[in-house]
Amino acid sequence: MIERELEIQAPGGVSDAVFYQPEAGRTLPGAFFLTDIGGIRPSQRQMARRLAEAGYAVLMPNVFYRTRRPPMFDFPVNFREERTRARLAELSSPLTPDAIERDAHAFAAFLAAQVGVAPGPMGVVGLCFSGALAVRFAAALPNLIAAAASFHGGRLFVDSPTSPHLLLPRIKAHLYFGHAIEDSSMPADTIEKFNAALAAWGGRYTSEVYDGAYHAWTVPDSPVYNEPQAERAFAKLAELFATALH
């Protein structure tokens, strides 16, 4: 596995990133791995590396580059504490819909220019906070992103003119959504509304709830990591990318 630390000249400054290739000399479809709000760290590297091993040239950009470089949290994370909530706001607030769309174009141009990246369709996967970013990437790059997946993605359907679900008419990708149970960022009634929006959209999609899996279940360093369901999630991601990108 080839792992390279890179810097990308992005619209809001310089983004650090990690690029994975299974081996030199192969030309493979490009894919984005978008981290959860904890940012680039060993667990996310492990997940991005595994995706690359499945046969993809994977770019993991620091989507929070406007705020800081890793670590995103230089103190113990406790969602009941004000400093954790303040850092969450600090990381997420610069990522307006317009900023995300501009980043998507910059990151895609960068990935396409890397040696070993095949011309043609790309994929994107996001976790938790970045599940919505994956949807926004697919909408920003409808002729490039052919597969987009979100696992325990939050706030995919909200009462706002900037809700991610309103971007569905712009999307041509095959979409996959794996939802958690008892998730305050995507409760059951919201999942139902989101599924109705997907059905009305009419594109290719799968949206399902993972039994016994709580928010962040796919992430190895999460306290609710659920290995059997994480393995199922990866199999679904691999199937989606294999179908859409090859």
C-alpha positions in Angstrom: 0.0 0.0 0.0 1.3 3.4 -1.0 0.3 6.2 1.5 1.3 9.8 0.7 0.8 12.9 2.8 -0.2 15.8 0.5 -1.3 19.4 0.5 -4.1 20.7 -1.7 -4.5 24.4 -2.8 -8.2 24.7 -1.9 -10.6 27.6 -2.1 -10.3 28.4 1.6 -6.6 27.8 2.0 -4.3 24.8 2.1 -5.8 21.4 2.9 -3.7 18.6 4.2 -4.7 15.2 2.8 -3.7 11.6 2.6 -3.7 9.7 -0.7 -3.8 5.9 -0.9 -2.9 3.5 -3.8 -2.8 -0.2 -3.5 0.4 -0.4 -5.6 2.4 1.5 -8.2 1.7 1.1 -11.8 -2.1 0.4 -11.6 -4.7 2.8 -12.8 -7.8 2.7 -10.6 -11.0 4.6 -10.1 -10.7 7.6 -7.8 -12.7 7.8 -4.6 -13.0 10.3 -1.7 -13.1 9.2 1.9 -14.6 12.0 4.0 -13.8 11.7 7.7 -16.2 12.2 10.5 -15.9 15.4 12.6 -13.0 13.8 14.5 -10.9 14.4 11.3 -7.9 12.5 10.0 -6.6 10.1 12.6 -5.6 6.4 12.9 -9.1 5.0 12.7 -10.0 7.0 9.6 -6.6 6.1 8.0 -7.5 2.4 8.6 -10.8 2.8 6.9 -9.5 4.7 3.9 -6.7 2.3 3.5 -9.1 -0.6 3.4 -11.2 1.1 0.7 -8.0 1.5 -1.4 -7.2 -2.2 -0.9 -10.5 -3.0 -2.5 -9.2 -1.4 -5.7 -9.4 2.4 -5.6 -7.1 5.4 -5.5 -8.4 7.1 -2.4 -8.1 10.7 -1.3 -8.8 11.6 2.3 -8.8 15.4 2.5 -9.0 17.4 5.7 -12.4 18.9 5.1 -12.0 21.0 8.2 -8.8 22.7 6.9 -10.3 26.2 7.3 -10.3 25.7 11.0 -7.3 23.5 11.9 -5.1 20.5 11.1 -5.3 17.3 13.1 -6.0 16.7 15.8 -9.4 18.2 15.6 -9.8 17.7 19.4 -6.7 18.3 21.5 -8.7 17.5 24.7 -11.0 14.6 25.7 -14.3 14.7 23.8 -17.4 15.0 26.0 -20.5 16.1 24.1 -22.0 17.3 27.4 -19.2 19.8 27.9 -19.2 23.3 26.4 -15.7 23.2 25.0 -16.6 20.1 23.0 -19.7 21.8 21.6 -17.7 24.9 20.9 -15.1 23.0 18.9 -17.9 21.2 17.0 -19.3 24.5 16.0 -15.8 25.9 15.1 -15.2 22.9 12.8 -18.6 22.8 11.1 -19.6 26.5 10.8 -17.2 27.3 7.9 -18.6 24.4 5.8 -21.4 26.3 4.2 -23.1 24.7 1.2 -21.2 27.0 -1.1 -17.9 26.3 0.6 -18.4 22.5 0.3 -19.3 22.8 -3.4 -16.2 24.8 -4.1 -14.1 22.3 -2.2 -15.6 19.4 -4.1 -14.5 20.9 -7.4 -11.0 21.6 -6.1 -10.5 18.1 -4.5 -11.9 16.4 -7.6 -9.5 18.3 -9.9 -6.6 17.3 -7.6 -7.5 13.7 -7.4 -8.0 13.4 -11.2 -4.5 14.8 -11.7 -2.8 12.1 -9.6 -0.8 9.4 -11.3 -2.7 6.1 -11.1 -6.2 7.6 -11.1 -8.3 6.5 -14.0 -10.3 9.0 -16.0 -14.0 8.6 -15.5 -16.4 8.1 -12.7 -15.5 8.6 -9.0 -17.0 7.6 -5.7 -17.4 9.3 -2.3 -18.2 8.0 1.1 -18.9 10.1 4.2 -19.4 9.2 7.9 -21.5 11.0 10.5 -21.1 14.7 9.9 -19.7 14.1 6.4 -22.6 11.9 5.3 -24.3 15.1 4.2 -21.0 16.2 2.6 -21.0 13.1 0.4 -24.5 14.1 -0.8 -23.2 17.6 -1.5 -20.2 16.3 -3.5 -22.5 14.2 -5.6 -24.7 17.2 -6.3 -21.7 19.5 -7.1 -20.2 17.0 -9.5 -23.1 15.1 -11.1 -21.2 14.1 -14.2 -18.2 12.8 -12.2 -19.6 11.2 -9.0 -21.2 7.9 -9.9 -21.5 6.5 -6.4 -22.1 8.2 -3.0 -22.5 6.5 0.4 -23.3 7.8 3.8 -23.0 5.8 7.0 -24.7 7.1 10.2 -25.0 10.4 8.3 -26.6 13.3 10.3 -29.0 16.0 9.2 -29.7 14.6 5.8 -33.2 16.0 6.0 -33.8 19.2 7.9 -36.4 22.0 7.7 -34.1 24.5 5.9 -33.7 25.7 2.3 -30.1 24.3 2.5 -31.1 20.8 3.5 -29.1 18.1 1.7 -32.2 16.3 0.5 -33.2 19.3 -1.7 -30.1 18.6 -3.8 -31.4 15.2 -5.0 -32.6 16.6 -8.4 -29.0 17.5 -9.2 -27.6 14.1 -8.5 -27.0 11.3 -11.0 -25.1 9.0 -8.7 -26.2 5.7 -7.3 -26.7 6.5 -3.6 -26.5 4.4 -0.4 -27.5 5.4 3.1 -26.9 3.2 6.2 -28.7 4.7 9.2 -28.1 4.1 12.9 -30.8 3.4 15.4 -31.9 6.0 18.0 -29.8 8.6 16.3 -30.6 12.2 17.4 -29.1 13.5 14.2 -31.4 11.3 12.0 -34.3 10.0 14.2 -36.8 7.5 12.8 -39.4 10.0 11.7 -36.7 12.0 9.8 -35.5 8.9 8.1 -39.0 8.3 6.9 -39.2 11.8 5.5 -35.8 11.3 3.8 -36.9 8.0 2.3 -40.0 9.7 0.9 -37.8 12.3 -0.7 -35.5 9.6 -2.2 -38.6 7.8 -3.6 -39.9 11.0 -5.2 -36.4 11.7 -6.7 -36.6 8.5 -8.7 -32.9 7.8 -8.9 -31.0 4.7 -7.8 -30.7 4.4 -4.0 -30.7 2.1 -1.0 -31.6 3.5 2.4 -31.7 1.1 5.4 -31.4 1.1 9.2 -28.7 -1.2 10.7 -30.2 -3.2 13.6 -28.5 -2.7 16.9 -26.1 -0.2 15.4 -25.7 3.2 17.0 -24.4 6.5 15.6 -20.7 6.0 14.7 -20.9 2.2 14.7 -18.6 1.8 11.7 -15.6 3.7 13.2 -13.1 1.4 15.0 -12.2 4.0 17.7 -15.9 4.7 18.5 -17.3 3.5 21.9 -20.2 2.1 20.0 -18.2 0.3 17.3 -20.2 -2.7 16.1 -17.8 -5.0 14.2 -20.4 -7.3 12.5 -22.4 -4.3 11.3 -19.3 -2.4 10.4 -18.3 -5.4 8.2 -21.7 -5.4 6.6 -21.4 -1.7 5.9 -18.1 -2.1 4.2 -19.5 -4.9 2.1 -22.3 -2.7 1.0 -19.8 0.1 0.2 -17.6 -2.3 -1.8 -20.7 -3.5 -3.7 -21.9 0.0 -4.5 -18.5 1.1 -5.8 -17.9 -2.1 -7.8 -21.3 -1.7 -9.5 -21.0 2.1 -10.3 -17.3 2.6 -10.9 -16.2 -0.3 -13.0 
